[in-house]
Amino acid sequence: MELLRNTLAKITGLNKEAMSKSRIRIDHLIKPIGSLGQLENLAVQVSGITGELFPDLSNKAIIVMAADNGVCEEGVAAAPQVVTKIQTINIANGVSGLGPLARMSGAELVVVDIGIMSEVNHHNVINRKVRHGTYNIAKGPAMAYDEAIKAIETGIEITENEIKKGRRLIGTGEMGIGNTTSSTALLSVLTGIDPIKITGVGANLPLDKLAMKVRVIRQAISINRPDSNDPIDALAKVGGFDLAGMTGIILACAANKVPCVIDGYISTISAILACQLSPLCKDYIISSHLSLEKGAKVAIDFLGLKPILYLDMRLGEGSGAALAFQIVESAVLINRDMLTFEESGIDMV
């Protein structure tokens, strides 16, 4: 708990002076004011996060938290649970959907086994297993309260190790069959919205099984009675180790003034948890895209962020973060490499 407390204590507001300098320069670049839209706001936000006018974001990584979910016993996922292990290895080998996108953006992949059911012996998978999967939330809590804290702190430790390596831009990713169920249960608890309004098909669950998935989520909430005012209690009772790990990633980024680009639906739930633990976290988060998963818009609206991309994606893994990295870097480079009217000799008076 000490690492979590210390991390929360380190999170402060954005650097307003750096933001002001960035905004003034952007407004004087050789273009109509506001004509680069959200890119301008991104450049200002990144200056506020880093305290630099032209931060170098070229050293970047996507941290993928992989874990299994005991609720798969209820048949809420179309894919068998072993796919978590198989796909984690594929991610580590760079041959999943995330791989080519990460290579295109120049991002390193950091793959973490934070709770896969079976053992994963792979040189590119970091073993930080809290336990071999969560318990079935339809029958009891996913994990103990102290396990939830340990999983968050694991995310913090992994992220801080990457920052020590010089990472200046970090994205969140996950892999875990059944994690749309735990994510939707958490979203329902934290927003008070009935699961039927936010439960989607996840990884292609047949539509005729969707009502059963809703029933399982309602049962999990009814049995476990998670406290909506205590994000760690809610996480422990109906969440997952991957969600907890990504919560730690976001908190560590905020504490160390590193921009954190979150992926889609699952990552957004972790961002909500992080912001409930420290509301200042929100300023350090960049939402990569609006997932097509049913509850995604509710989640991002609840968080109060505007996604960069609208591509009808719902893969997860960190795929949206990999795409958005290039846009975030472009925003900084526009501010750095464009001339101002004064520098170009144009008199606008």
PEMOVEN-V178753 format. One record per run of one state. SS is the DSSP state (alpha for helix, beta for strand, coil for the rest). FROM is the first residue (numbers start at 1). LEN is the number of residues. If there is no record, write none. Layout:
SS,FROM,LEN ; SS,FROM,LEN
This chain:
coil,1,1 ; alpha,2,9 ; coil,11,5 ; alpha,16,12 ; coil,28,1 ; beta,29,1 ; coil,30,8 ; alpha,38,13 ; coil,51,9 ; beta,60,8 ; coil,68,2 ; alpha,70,5 ; coil,75,8 ; alpha,83,10 ; coil,93,4 ; alpha,97,9 ; coil,106,2 ; beta,108,8 ; coil,116,9 ; beta,125,3 ; coil,128,17 ; alpha,145,20 ; coil,165,4 ; beta,169,7 ; coil,176,3 ; alpha,179,13 ; coil,192,3 ; alpha,195,3 ; coil,198,9 ; alpha,207,18 ; coil,225,6 ; alpha,231,8 ; coil,239,2 ; alpha,241,15 ; coil,256,3 ; beta,259,4 ; coil,263,2 ; alpha,265,13 ; coil,278,1 ; alpha,279,6 ; beta,285,3 ; coil,288,1 ; beta,289,1 ; coil,290,6 ; alpha,296,8 ; coil,304,5 ; beta,309,1 ; coil,310,9 ; alpha,319,19 ; coil,338,2 ; beta,340,1 ; alpha,341,4 ; coil,345,5
